Amino acid sequence: MQKHTAVLEKRETEKSMQDFLDSGKIYCANCIHCKLVPTPAESSPGQFYLRVRCDAGKWKKKLGGEKIYKYFTVTRRSIDCCDSYESMGDDDNFISDLRNNLPIRDELYDK
């Protein structure tokens, strides 16, 4: 009975993920303009954080500056349309793999 329940829960989770991926949104992480950049850690010289930015300049702050996101949150960035979007491949597989492989929090790296 527990095995059957676990299988049903897994199917529901997979269906929910597929519904989310099929929502028609554009995932910035799968765009050729989404770039990974090192950002120096002010409190730790010789170390850096990974950040992502839009090379096409589509991520803007309210006052006009460039918006940069933490690397581990990149799969949350989606929009309905973008005139600069250039897909790097299959959204479903790429986003699923990326979610499985991204760090779960902001990590500090050595140079």
Stockholm file with secondary structure:
# STOCKHOLM 1.0

chainA/1-111         MQKHTAVLEKRETEKSMQDFLDSGKIYCANCIHCKLVPTPAESSPGQFYLRVRCDAGKWKKKLGGEKIYKYFTVTRRSIDCCDSYESMGDDDNFISDLRNNLPIRDELYDK
#=GR chainA/1-111 SS CHHHHHHHHHHHHHHHHHHHHTTCCEEGGGBTTEEEEEEECTTSTTEEEEEEEETTSCCBCTTSCBCCEEGGGGGGCEESCCTTCCBCSCHHHHHHHHHHHSCSSCCEEEC
#=GC SS_cons         CHHHHHHHHHHHHHHHHHHHHTTCCEEGGGBTTEEEEEEECTTSTTEEEEEEEETTSCCBCTTSCBCCEEGGGGGGCEESCCTTCCBCSCHHHHHHHHHHHSCSSCCEEEC
//
